[in-house]
């Protein structure tokens, strides 16, 4: 039985909007030309491939449903109260293989000593064997290293095979589209004779697929990033946190854009008292400390949820509402910067000849704004979107760290870092939860920053190559 959260609906609505804008941008030369320049950049294409894999994971985690319970009666359908996603099904091994408590990455023994009763009845204090980590090994102390090397090698070979199939399939499709032979297309791809930097795409795809295959091979018998205090796989938590980071980075933009575009263009075009009111509005909003406003809003939402507990059927729905509310608050507090930029650009554009001519012929103001001003500020909007994305992902981690971010029951890198804060005080240190959150967040933010730099350079008229 499908379950549609509010954020799920907004995510796919945003995806539809991106696809629609893609087809619209192909027909607009002032938008298509910069994107052709982006496609020629190796770092931009490598970052785009990484972001594509992250987005795919986020989309799989945004398709929720109640799983069916198997019963003896074939005609009767009974569904569980548990809410799962497609990603949960794909990661069933990681989700279900829980240990008792902490275990280090690729370990076969628990991280903490316990009282263990031997076969002769004697009790000793030692590190107990994990239930799933290294379960196939008879003597982990002597066999684990060889088994790990074997699984890495198998994963590497499988990754090469799958990558070769995918890359050859892409080249075959390109050869049909270009009406050229396979050999000629391959040669042109390797020498970067196309408008798209296919060599960077192939190398990045090869690296990602090999990494995924190695992790899959290791995760069949080990916890790649170890387990947390309650024995849950840390790799599973890090993968589930991808959706939260993407939701914060994208839905906040969806909330921010209408305010920023409408008010920025209105302030610059109409000027006068409208400009004064809008300036007063965003100046006042900027004077309020953002963290305090977010904290107050989250506390109000928690009070509302507590007083209306019957309106929410599950913990997941409460956590989803808090996530959506956080996106709204972040959007309301972050639209002012883009609004200022658009206001300044609109003040310049309203004095250009074709805008003055349109006004002289009696064209209505809203048509002037949408037909003449909006298309000429889209490059600023796109640059702001890609630049703000990484900052919003990091903002979620910071807010969750101080307990005013997403719900503690929701997987997020901020919650992982917050829980790892106490684990770092242990002796020896439990470092892998923090390391896993850092690695995934670092890769996503780095890819977003590199891609945004390429977009900024391509859309900046002063840097564009003619």
C-alpha positions as CSV (number, residue, x, y, z in Angstrom):
1,X,0.0,0.0,0.0
2,X,1.6,3.3,-1.1
3,X,2.2,6.1,1.4
4,X,2.8,9.6,0.1
5,X,4.5,12.0,2.5
6,X,4.3,15.8,1.8
7,X,8.0,15.9,1.1
8,X,7.7,13.0,-1.3
9,X,5.1,14.9,-3.3
10,X,7.2,18.0,-3.4
11,X,10.4,16.2,-4.4
12,X,8.7,14.6,-7.4
13,X,7.0,17.9,-8.2
14,X,10.4,19.6,-8.2
15,X,11.8,16.8,-10.4
16,X,9.0,17.4,-12.9
17,X,9.8,21.1,-12.8
18,X,13.5,20.4,-13.5
19,X,12.6,18.2,-16.5
20,X,10.2,20.9,-17.8
21,X,12.8,23.6,-17.4
22,X,15.3,21.3,-19.3
23,X,13.1,21.2,-22.3
24,X,12.3,24.9,-22.0
25,X,16.0,25.7,-21.8
26,X,16.9,23.8,-24.9
27,X,14.7,26.2,-27.0
28,X,16.2,29.3,-25.4
29,X,19.7,30.1,-26.8
30,X,20.6,32.4,-23.9
31,X,20.1,29.4,-21.5
32,X,21.3,26.6,-23.8
33,X,24.7,28.2,-24.7
34,X,26.0,28.4,-21.1
35,X,24.9,24.8,-20.4
36,X,26.8,23.6,-23.5
37,X,29.9,25.3,-21.9
38,X,29.2,23.4,-18.7
39,X,29.0,20.1,-20.5
40,X,32.5,20.7,-21.9
41,X,34.1,21.0,-18.5
42,X,35.5,17.7,-17.0
43,X,35.1,18.6,-13.3
44,X,31.5,19.7,-14.0
45,X,30.6,16.4,-15.7
46,X,32.3,14.4,-13.0
47,X,30.4,16.3,-10.3
48,X,27.2,15.9,-12.3
49,X,27.6,12.1,-12.3
50,X,28.2,12.0,-8.5
51,X,25.1,14.2,-7.9
52,X,23.1,11.9,-10.2
53,X,23.9,8.9,-8.1
54,X,23.0,10.8,-4.9
55,X,19.7,12.0,-6.4
56,X,18.9,8.4,-7.5
57,X,19.4,7.2,-3.9
58,X,17.2,10.1,-2.7
59,X,14.4,9.3,-5.1
60,X,14.4,5.6,-4.2
61,X,14.1,6.6,-0.6
62,X,11.2,8.9,-1.4
63,X,8.9,6.1,-2.6
64,X,7.2,4.9,0.6
65,X,4.7,2.1,1.2
66,X,3.2,-0.3,3.8
67,X,4.7,-3.8,3.2
68,X,2.3,-6.6,2.7
69,X,2.1,-9.2,5.5
70,X,2.2,-12.8,4.2
71,X,-0.9,-14.8,5.5
72,X,-2.3,-18.2,4.9
73,X,-5.4,-16.7,3.3
74,X,-4.4,-15.9,-0.3
75,X,-7.5,-13.6,-0.9
76,X,-7.0,-11.4,2.2
77,X,-4.4,-8.6,2.0
78,X,-3.0,-7.4,5.3
79,X,-0.5,-4.6,5.4
80,X,2.0,-3.8,8.2
81,X,2.0,-0.6,10.1
82,X,5.6,-0.2,9.3
83,X,6.5,2.3,6.5
84,X,9.4,1.4,4.2
85,X,10.8,2.8,1.1
86,X,12.2,1.2,-2.1
87,X,15.7,2.0,-0.7
88,X,14.9,0.0,2.4
89,X,14.1,-3.0,0.3
90,X,17.3,-2.6,-1.7
91,X,19.3,-2.4,1.5
92,X,17.4,-5.1,3.4
93,X,20.7,-6.9,4.4
94,X,22.0,-3.7,6.0
95,X,18.7,-2.8,7.6
96,X,18.0,-6.2,9.2
97,X,21.5,-7.3,10.2
98,X,21.7,-5.6,13.6
99,X,24.2,-6.4,16.2
100,X,24.0,-6.0,20.0
101,X,26.1,-2.8,20.3
102,X,29.2,-1.1,18.8
103,X,31.4,-2.8,16.4
104,X,34.3,-1.4,14.4
105,X,34.4,-1.2,10.6
106,X,35.0,-4.7,9.0
107,X,35.2,-6.2,12.5
108,X,34.2,-9.8,13.5
109,X,34.2,-9.1,17.2
110,X,32.2,-6.7,19.3
111,X,33.8,-3.4,20.3
112,X,33.1,-3.9,24.1
113,X,34.1,-6.8,26.3
114,X,31.4,-8.9,27.9
115,X,31.2,-11.9,30.2
116,X,31.3,-15.0,28.0
117,X,30.5,-18.5,29.2
118,X,32.9,-21.1,27.6
119,X,32.0,-24.7,26.8
120,X,33.5,-25.9,30.0
121,X,31.2,-23.6,32.0
122,X,33.9,-21.1,32.9
123,X,33.1,-17.4,32.4
124,X,35.7,-15.0,31.0
125,X,35.6,-11.4,30.0
126,X,36.4,-11.1,26.3
127,X,35.2,-9.6,23.0
128,X,32.2,-11.7,21.8
129,X,31.7,-12.7,18.2
130,X,29.3,-10.6,16.1
131,X,26.1,-12.1,14.9
132,X,26.6,-11.1,11.2
133,X,30.0,-9.5,11.0
134,X,32.5,-12.2,9.8
135,X,29.9,-14.9,10.5
136,X,31.2,-17.1,7.7
137,X,34.7,-17.3,9.2
138,X,35.7,-20.0,11.6
139,X,38.7,-18.2,12.9
140,X,38.4,-14.5,12.2
141,X,41.8,-13.6,13.7
142,X,43.6,-15.5,10.9
143,X,41.0,-15.5,8.1
144,X,39.5,-12.1,8.1
145,X,42.4,-10.3,6.3
146,X,42.4,-12.8,3.4
147,X,38.6,-12.8,3.2
148,X,38.5,-9.0,3.1
149,X,41.1,-8.9,0.3
150,X,39.2,-11.6,-1.6
151,X,35.9,-9.7,-1.4
152,X,37.5,-6.4,-2.4
153,X,39.1,-8.2,-5.5
154,X,35.7,-9.8,-6.4
155,X,34.0,-6.4,-6.0
156,X,36.6,-4.8,-8.2
157,X,36.2,-7.3,-11.0
158,X,32.4,-7.1,-10.8
159,X,32.6,-3.3,-10.9
160,X,34.9,-3.5,-14.0
161,X,32.4,-5.8,-15.7
162,X,29.3,-3.8,-14.9
163,X,31.1,-0.5,-15.8
164,X,32.2,-1.9,-19.1
165,X,28.7,-3.0,-20.0
166,X,27.2,0.4,-19.1
167,X,29.9,2.5,-20.9
168,X,29.7,0.3,-24.0
169,X,26.0,0.7,-24.0
170,X,26.3,4.5,-23.8
171,X,28.8,4.5,-26.7
172,X,26.5,2.3,-28.7
173,X,23.5,4.6,-28.2
174,X,25.7,7.6,-29.1
175,X,26.9,5.9,-32.3
176,X,23.3,5.4,-33.3
177,X,22.3,9.0,-32.5
178,X,25.4,10.4,-34.3
179,X,25.0,7.9,-37.2
180,X,28.6,6.9,-36.9
181,X,30.4,3.6,-36.3
182,X,31.0,2.3,-32.8
183,X,34.8,2.6,-33.3
184,X,34.6,6.2,-34.5
185,X,32.3,7.2,-31.6
186,X,34.6,5.6,-29.1
187,X,37.6,7.4,-30.6
188,X,35.7,10.8,-30.5
189,X,34.7,10.2,-26.9
190,X,38.3,9.4,-25.8
191,X,39.6,12.5,-27.6
192,X,36.8,14.8,-26.3
193,X,35.5,15.7,-29.8
194,X,31.9,15.9,-28.6
195,X,30.2,18.9,-26.9
196,X,30.0,16.8,-23.8
197,X,33.1,15.6,-21.9
198,X,32.3,11.9,-22.1
199,X,35.7,10.8,-20.9
200,X,35.2,12.4,-17.5
201,X,31.7,10.9,-17.3
202,X,33.1,7.4,-18.1
203,X,36.0,7.7,-15.5
204,X,33.7,8.9,-12.8
205,X,31.1,6.2,-13.6
206,X,33.8,3.6,-13.5
207,X,35.0,4.8,-10.1
208,X,31.6,5.0,-8.6
209,X,30.4,1.5,-9.8
210,X,33.6,-0.2,-8.7
211,X,33.2,1.5,-5.2
212,X,29.6,0.4,-5.0
213,X,30.5,-3.2,-6.0
214,X,33.3,-3.4,-3.5
215,X,31.0,-2.1,-0.7
216,X,28.3,-4.6,-1.7
217,X,30.8,-7.4,-1.7
218,X,32.1,-6.5,1.8
219,X,28.7,-5.8,3.2
220,X,27.5,-9.3,2.6
221,X,29.7,-10.5,5.5
222,X,30.8,-7.4,7.3
223,X,29.7,-4.0,8.5
224,X,31.7,-1.7,6.3
225,X,31.4,1.3,8.5
226,X,30.7,-0.6,11.7
227,X,27.6,-0.3,13.9
228,X,26.4,2.2,16.4
229,X,25.3,2.0,20.1
230,X,22.2,0.0,19.3
231,X,23.9,-2.2,16.8
232,X,22.5,-0.7,13.6
233,X,24.7,-0.6,10.5
234,X,26.3,2.9,10.1
235,X,26.5,2.5,6.3
236,X,22.7,2.1,6.2
237,X,22.3,5.3,8.3
238,X,24.6,7.3,6.0
239,X,22.7,6.1,2.9
240,X,19.3,6.9,4.4
241,X,20.6,10.4,5.4
242,X,21.1,11.3,1.7
243,X,17.4,12.0,1.2
244,X,17.3,14.3,4.2
245,X,20.3,16.3,2.9
246,X,18.7,16.5,-0.6
247,X,15.3,17.5,0.7
248,X,16.9,20.3,2.8
249,X,18.9,21.6,-0.2
250,X,16.1,21.4,-2.8
251,X,12.8,22.0,-1.1
252,X,14.2,25.0,0.7
253,X,15.1,26.4,-2.7
254,X,11.5,25.7,-3.8
255,X,10.2,27.7,-0.9
256,X,12.7,30.5,-1.4
257,X,12.4,31.2,-5.1
258,X,8.9,32.6,-5.4
259,X,9.6,35.1,-2.6
260,X,13.0,36.1,-4.0
261,X,12.0,36.4,-7.7
262,X,8.6,38.1,-7.2
263,X,9.8,40.7,-4.6
264,X,13.2,41.3,-6.2
265,X,11.7,42.1,-9.6
266,X,8.8,44.1,-8.2
267,X,11.1,46.2,-6.1
268,X,13.5,47.0,-9.0
269,X,10.8,47.5,-11.6
270,X,8.2,49.6,-9.8
271,X,10.5,51.4,-7.4
272,X,8.7,54.0,-5.2
273,X,6.7,52.9,-2.2
274,X,6.7,49.2,-3.3
275,X,10.5,49.2,-3.3
276,X,10.5,50.8,0.1
277,X,8.1,48.2,1.6
278,X,10.1,45.3,0.2
279,X,13.4,46.7,1.4
280,X,11.9,47.3,4.8
281,X,10.6,43.7,4.8
282,X,13.9,41.9,4.0
283,X,15.9,44.3,6.2
284,X,13.7,43.5,9.1
285,X,13.9,39.8,8.5
286,X,17.7,40.0,8.2
287,X,17.9,41.7,11.6
288,X,16.3,38.6,13.3
289,X,18.9,36.0,14.3
290,X,18.2,33.0,12.0
291,X,19.1,30.3,14.6
292,X,16.8,31.8,17.2
293,X,13.9,32.1,14.7
294,X,14.4,28.5,13.6
295,X,14.6,27.3,17.2
296,X,11.4,29.2,18.1
297,X,9.6,27.8,15.1
298,X,10.6,24.2,15.8
299,X,9.5,24.5,19.4
300,X,6.1,25.8,18.3
301,X,5.8,22.9,15.9
302,X,6.6,20.4,18.7
303,X,4.0,21.9,20.9
304,X,1.4,21.7,18.1
305,X,2.3,18.0,17.4
306,X,2.1,17.2,21.1
307,X,-1.4,18.8,21.4
308,X,-2.6,17.1,18.2
309,X,-1.0,13.7,18.5
310,X,-4.1,12.0,17.1
311,X,-3.7,13.7,13.7
312,X,-0.5,11.8,13.0
313,X,-0.7,8.1,12.3
314,X,3.0,7.3,12.6
315,X,6.4,8.7,13.8
316,X,7.5,9.0,10.2
317,X,4.7,11.4,9.5
318,X,5.6,13.6,12.5
319,X,9.2,13.6,11.4
320,X,8.3,14.4,7.8
321,X,6.2,17.4,9.0
322,X,9.1,18.7,11.0
323,X,11.4,18.3,8.0
324,X,9.0,20.2,5.8
325,X,8.6,22.9,8.4
326,X,12.4,23.2,8.7
327,X,12.6,23.7,4.9
328,X,9.9,26.4,5.1
329,X,11.7,28.3,7.9
330,X,15.1,28.0,6.1
331,X,13.5,29.2,2.9
332,X,11.8,32.2,4.6
333,X,15.1,33.2,6.2
334,X,17.3,32.7,3.1
335,X,15.4,34.5,0.2
336,X,16.7,37.9,1.1
337,X,20.1,37.6,-0.5
338,X,18.7,36.6,-3.9
339,X,16.0,39.2,-3.6
340,X,18.7,42.0,-3.3
341,X,20.5,40.7,-6.4
342,X,17.4,40.6,-8.5
343,X,16.3,44.0,-7.3
344,X,19.6,45.5,-8.4
345,X,19.5,43.8,-11.8
346,X,15.8,44.8,-12.3
347,X,16.8,48.5,-11.6
348,X,19.3,48.2,-14.5
349,X,17.1,46.3,-16.9
350,X,14.0,48.6,-16.5
351,X,16.1,51.4,-18.2
352,X,17.0,49.4,-21.2
353,X,15.5,50.5,-24.5
354,X,13.3,47.4,-25.2
355,X,11.7,47.6,-21.8
356,X,11.1,51.3,-22.2
357,X,9.6,50.7,-25.6
358,X,7.3,48.0,-24.2
359,X,6.1,50.4,-21.5
360,X,5.6,53.2,-24.1
361,X,3.4,50.9,-26.2
362,X,1.2,50.2,-23.2
363,X,2.3,46.6,-22.4
364,X,1.0,45.6,-19.1
365,X,3.5,45.6,-16.2
366,X,3.2,41.9,-15.4
367,X,3.9,41.0,-19.1
368,X,7.0,43.2,-19.1
369,X,8.2,41.5,-15.9
370,X,7.7,38.0,-17.2
371,X,8.7,38.5,-20.8
372,X,11.6,40.9,-20.5
373,X,12.9,41.0,-17.0
374,X,12.6,37.4,-15.8
375,X,14.4,35.7,-18.7
376,X,17.3,38.1,-18.3
377,X,17.8,37.4,-14.6
378,X,17.5,33.6,-14.9
379,X,21.3,33.2,-14.9
380,X,21.5,34.9,-11.5
381,X,18.7,32.6,-10.2
382,X,20.4,29.5,-11.4
383,X,23.8,30.5,-10.0
384,X,22.2,31.3,-6.6
385,X,20.4,27.9,-6.6
386,X,23.5,25.8,-7.1
387,X,25.6,27.9,-4.8
388,X,23.1,27.8,-1.9
389,X,22.5,24.1,-2.2
390,X,25.7,23.1,-0.4
391,X,25.3,25.7,2.2
392,X,21.8,24.4,3.1
393,X,23.1,20.8,3.3
394,X,25.7,22.0,5.8
395,X,23.1,24.1,7.7
396,X,21.0,20.9,8.3
397,X,24.0,19.2,9.9
398,X,24.7,22.2,12.1
399,X,21.0,22.6,13.2
400,X,20.6,18.9,13.9
401,X,23.8,19.0,16.0
402,X,22.3,21.6,18.3
403,X,18.9,19.7,18.4
404,X,16.8,22.2,16.4
405,X,17.1,20.5,13.1
406,X,15.2,17.4,11.8
407,X,13.5,15.0,14.1
408,X,15.8,12.8,16.1
409,X,14.0,9.7,14.8
410,X,14.9,10.7,11.2
411,X,18.2,9.6,9.6
412,X,20.4,12.6,8.8
413,X,24.1,13.4,8.9
414,X,23.4,16.0,11.5
415,X,21.9,13.5,13.8
416,X,24.7,11.1,13.2
417,X,27.2,13.8,14.1
418,X,25.2,14.7,17.2
419,X,25.1,11.1,18.4
420,X,28.9,10.7,17.6
421,X,29.6,13.7,19.8
422,X,29.2,11.6,23.0
423,X,30.9,8.5,21.4
424,X,34.1,10.6,20.8
425,X,34.5,10.8,24.6
426,X,34.8,7.1,25.0
427,X,38.1,5.3,25.5
428,X,38.9,3.9,22.9
429,X,37.2,6.4,20.6
430,X,34.2,5.3,18.6
431,X,35.0,7.3,15.4
432,X,33.3,5.6,12.6
433,X,29.8,7.2,12.9
434,X,31.4,10.7,12.6
435,X,33.7,9.5,9.8
436,X,30.8,8.0,7.7
437,X,28.7,11.2,8.0
438,X,31.7,13.3,7.2
439,X,32.6,11.2,4.1
440,X,29.2,11.2,2.6
441,X,28.5,14.9,3.3
442,X,32.0,15.9,2.1
443,X,31.4,14.1,-1.3
444,X,28.0,15.6,-1.8
445,X,29.0,19.2,-0.9
446,X,32.3,19.0,-2.8
447,X,30.4,17.8,-6.0
448,X,27.8,20.5,-5.6
449,X,30.4,23.2,-5.1
450,X,32.5,22.1,-8.2
451,X,29.3,21.9,-10.3
452,X,28.1,25.3,-9.0
453,X,31.5,26.9,-9.9
454,X,31.2,25.6,-13.5
455,X,27.6,26.9,-13.7
456,X,28.7,30.3,-12.3
457,X,31.6,30.6,-14.8
458,X,29.4,29.5,-17.7
459,X,26.6,31.9,-16.9
460,X,28.8,34.9,-16.1
461,X,28.9,37.1,-19.3
462,X,32.3,38.4,-18.3
463,X,33.9,35.0,-18.3
464,X,31.9,33.4,-21.2
465,X,34.0,32.5,-24.2
466,X,32.9,33.6,-27.6
